[in-house]
Amino acid sequence: MKAQLVWTSDPEAAKRLREEGVVDVQADLEPAKQSIRVGIDRKRRAGKSVTVASGFQLTAASMGELAAGLKKRCGAGGTAGDGEIEIQGDHVARVVAELERLGYRVRKS
């Protein structure tokens, strides 16, 4: 098990750890190798529906771009983080169609 650096104020130490390979650099996994689950969640949301797509293995920047595209396509707000994208409202069909068009393997749950 590798040690994980959380934070350091020393830029030289951070650079040394990156060069040694202790700090892993996350890269995007291609869409065809990712299995995404899309479903509706109503828990802890005061009865409001949220479409949740989970299982992404992307960097934070790529997740943000993908979430922005999905939100624009659905005409709704939402958020992205921790390998999942949440879109406000019931947009399962649109999200599934868009992710399949982008090459992801999608399962409804």
C-alpha positions as CSV (number, residue, x, y, z in Angstrom):
1,M,0.0,0.0,0.0
2,K,1.4,3.4,-1.0
3,A,1.5,6.3,1.3
4,Q,-0.8,9.1,0.2
5,L,0.3,12.7,0.5
6,V,-2.5,14.9,1.7
7,W,-0.9,18.3,1.9
8,T,2.6,19.8,2.1
9,S,3.8,23.4,2.2
10,D,7.2,22.4,0.8
11,P,7.1,22.5,-3.0
12,E,10.4,20.7,-3.2
13,A,9.1,17.8,-1.2
14,A,6.0,17.6,-3.4
15,K,8.1,17.6,-6.5
16,R,10.4,14.8,-5.1
17,L,7.3,12.7,-4.1
18,R,5.8,13.1,-7.6
19,E,9.1,12.1,-9.3
20,E,9.5,9.0,-7.0
21,G,6.0,7.9,-8.0
22,V,4.6,8.0,-4.4
23,V,1.9,10.5,-5.5
24,D,-0.2,8.9,-8.2
25,V,-1.3,11.1,-11.1
26,Q,-4.9,10.2,-12.0
27,A,-5.7,9.8,-15.6
28,D,-8.9,9.4,-17.5
29,L,-10.0,5.8,-18.3
30,E,-11.4,5.6,-21.8
31,P,-15.2,5.6,-22.0
32,A,-15.6,2.1,-23.5
33,K,-13.9,0.6,-20.4
34,Q,-16.1,2.3,-17.9
35,S,-19.4,0.9,-16.7
36,I,-21.8,3.7,-15.6
37,R,-25.0,3.2,-13.5
38,V,-27.7,5.8,-14.0
39,G,-30.8,6.0,-11.7
40,I,-33.1,8.2,-9.7
41,D,-32.4,9.1,-6.1
42,R,-35.0,10.7,-3.8
43,K,-33.3,10.1,-0.4
44,R,-32.4,13.0,1.8
45,R,-33.7,15.5,-0.8
46,A,-37.2,16.4,0.6
47,G,-38.9,14.3,-2.0
48,K,-37.3,15.9,-5.0
49,S,-35.9,13.7,-7.7
50,V,-32.2,13.7,-8.7
51,T,-30.7,11.7,-11.6
52,V,-27.4,10.1,-10.5
53,A,-24.8,8.7,-12.8
54,S,-22.0,6.9,-10.9
55,G,-18.9,4.8,-11.6
56,F,-16.8,7.4,-13.5
57,Q,-13.1,7.0,-13.5
58,L,-12.1,10.5,-14.6
59,T,-10.0,13.4,-13.4
60,A,-11.8,16.3,-11.7
61,A,-11.4,18.5,-14.7
62,S,-12.9,15.9,-17.1
63,M,-15.8,15.2,-14.6
64,G,-16.5,18.9,-14.6
65,E,-16.6,19.1,-18.4
66,L,-18.8,16.1,-18.7
67,A,-21.2,17.3,-16.0
68,A,-21.5,20.7,-17.7
69,G,-22.4,19.0,-20.9
70,L,-25.0,16.8,-19.3
71,K,-26.5,19.7,-17.4
72,K,-26.7,21.7,-20.5
73,R,-28.3,18.8,-22.5
74,C,-30.9,18.3,-19.7
75,G,-31.5,22.0,-19.1
76,A,-31.0,21.5,-15.4
77,G,-28.6,22.2,-12.6
78,G,-26.4,19.6,-10.8
79,T,-23.0,18.8,-9.4
80,A,-20.1,16.4,-10.0
81,G,-17.7,14.8,-7.6
82,D,-16.4,11.5,-6.1
83,G,-17.0,9.6,-9.4
84,E,-20.6,10.6,-9.8
85,I,-22.7,13.3,-11.5
86,E,-26.0,14.5,-10.1
87,I,-28.6,16.2,-12.3
88,Q,-31.6,17.9,-10.8
89,G,-34.9,16.2,-11.9
90,D,-35.8,13.0,-13.7
91,H,-33.6,12.9,-16.8
92,V,-32.6,9.2,-16.9
93,A,-33.4,8.7,-20.6
94,R,-31.5,11.8,-21.7
95,V,-28.5,11.1,-19.6
96,V,-28.3,7.4,-20.7
97,A,-28.7,8.4,-24.4
98,E,-25.9,11.1,-24.1
99,L,-23.5,8.8,-22.3
100,E,-24.1,6.0,-24.8
101,R,-23.5,8.5,-27.6
102,L,-20.1,9.4,-25.9
103,G,-19.1,5.7,-25.8
104,Y,-19.8,4.8,-22.2
105,R,-21.3,1.4,-21.2
106,V,-24.5,2.4,-19.3
107,R,-26.9,0.5,-17.1
108,K,-30.1,1.8,-15.6
109,S,-30.6,1.1,-12.0
